[in-house]
Amino acid sequence: MRKTLFIILTIFFIQSCAPGEEQQMISVGNKYTLSIPSFLTQVYNLNDDASLQYQHSWKEFYVIAIDESKEEMRKALIENNLTDTYKNNIEGYSKLIMGVFKEGLSNSYQSKLIDTTINKMPAKLTTLSGTVEGIDVFYSIGIYEGKDSFYQVLAWTHKSKQHSYKNKMNKILYSLKDLKQTEYAQ
């Protein structure tokens, strides 16, 4: 009995010391910063295009950020004859990104796309759920237009955990700062 009580108290102590709402600010070069939960660790295998990749696989919580030059986006639209379909602004970029993203999901459901401003940048926020390779997933997605770049921030988890992580995901989406935008605005 004494041994069992010791084990229970040890588990309780470890849980009480577990990280809660602590955040870590991540800087990506001189491009942008993003605040993410401190329990996440950096990885390099989530997305080849991502400039920021963090995860906690046991908690099934993942975050990536992708930054793309507006000039490179303009060239890609021209080279692929897409300028009539997608404009080189936040509207066109978000339409393109969400279209491609939803193609990879089956049984997808997207919430209303919210137009807002985050840290002086036009932004569009949404959630998306669906099935990828037999796994039910939930994404919180932010799409932003900075001074010289477009950004995508994606936080995701297993669909069954969406309510546990939704607030953390929102904090992440609202924390993106384009360092050139901030520098330009001052």
N, C-alpha and C positions, 0 to 999 in steps of 0.2 A: 504494500500500500504506500509506504513511504517513497519507494522508487518511482511509482506511478505519479504521485503528487509532485515529485521533483521534476519529472519529465514535463508534466503539464505546466508547471510554473516556468520552466526554461522556455518552452514554446511560447507562452504568453509574453515573457520578457523579450524574446527575439521579435515577436510581432509588434510589440509596443515601440521598439526601436527602429522598426522598418521605416523606410522613407515614405513620407506622405505627400505633401504638396511642394516639396523642394523642387526648384527649377535650376537648370543650368543654361547659361547663355552661350550659344554656339556662334562663332564668327566664321564666315566662309570668305577667306581672303579679304579684299577690300570691297566685296560685293554686297553682302547682307548679313544680318544676324537673325537668329531664331531662338526663342526660349522654349525648351523642352523639359519634360520631367527628368529629374536627376537619376531615376532608376534605369534609364535607357543607356545603352552603350553603342559606340560607333561600330558599324560593319561596312562591308564593301560589296555585298552580293545581292542587294535588293533590287537595284535598277542601274543599268549601265549608264544612263543619262543623268543620274542624280548627282548633285554636288554635295549633298548632305544625306546620310543614311544612318539611322539609329533604330535599335530594336531592343526588346526584351522578349525573347522567344517563349519563355515559360509563361509570362503574362499574356502572350499573344498581342503585343502592342508594337506597332511599327510606324516610323515616320521617315518620309523622304522629302527633299526639296529639289526642284529642277529650275535652273535659271537659263534663259535663252535670250540671246542678243536680239533686239528689235531689228537690227540690220540683217542678221542671218535669217530671221523669220521672214522678212520682206523678200529676200533672195529666194528662199524656199517656195514661197507662194508664187513668185514669178516663174521660177523654173518648172513648177508642177501645174502651171496654168490654173491656179486656184484664186486669183485675185478678184474674180467676179463672185466667188462663193464666200471667201473669207477676207475681211479687211485686216490690215496690220494695226489693230488697236485691241483694246480689252474685249470688245464685243466679238470680233472675229477670232481672236485667240481662244477665248473661252468656248466658243461654238465648236471650233476645231478640236480642242482638247477633250471636251465632254463627249463629242461624237465618237472619237477614237476610243476613249475610255469605256464607254457603254458597249461598244462592239465586243469587248473582251469578257463581258458578263452575260450570263443567262439569268432569266427571271429578275431582271433589274428593276429597281424602283428609285427614282431620283426625287428628292424634295425640291421645293421651289428654289430657284436660283436667286439669291439675295444680292442686290447691288448695294455697295457700301464704300466707305473710305477707311482705310487702315493705315495708320502712320503716314498720312498725306499721299497715299496711293489709291487710285481707283481699284476696287476689288470686287470679286464675285465669290460668294460662298454657297456651298450646297452639301448635302449628304447623298450618298448613293449606297444602295445595298443590292446584293445579288449573289450569284454563285460562280465561283472560279474553280475549275478543276475539281468539282464536287464539294467544295468548301463554301459555306455561307459566310460572306464577309460584309462588313460595314465600313464605309469610308467617310471621312470628313475631308472636304476638298476646298482649298482656297486658290484662286487664280488672281494674280495681281499685275498691274502695269506700273513698273518703276520708271526711272528717268531714261535708262538705256536698255533695260531688260524687261522681259516678262518672267513671272515666277509661277510655279505650281508648288503648293505644299499639300501633301497627302498624309493623313494619319489614318491608320486602319487597324481593325481588330476582328476577331470572330464575331459574327452577328449576335451571338448569345451574350456577348460582353459589352455591347454598344452602350447600354445605360450606365455601366460602371465607368466607362472612359470618356463619355461624351463631353463632360466639362473640361477634362484635360485636353481633349482634341480642340475644343473651342479656344482655349488659352493659347495653344500652339498657333492656330490660324490667325489670331489677333496680334501675335507678337512679331510677325515678320517686319523687318525694317530694311529698306534699300538704303545702303550707306551713301550712295551717290545722290539719291533723292533727298536724304537728310542734309547732306552737304550743300546741295543746290538750293534747298529751301531756306537756308540760314542767311 
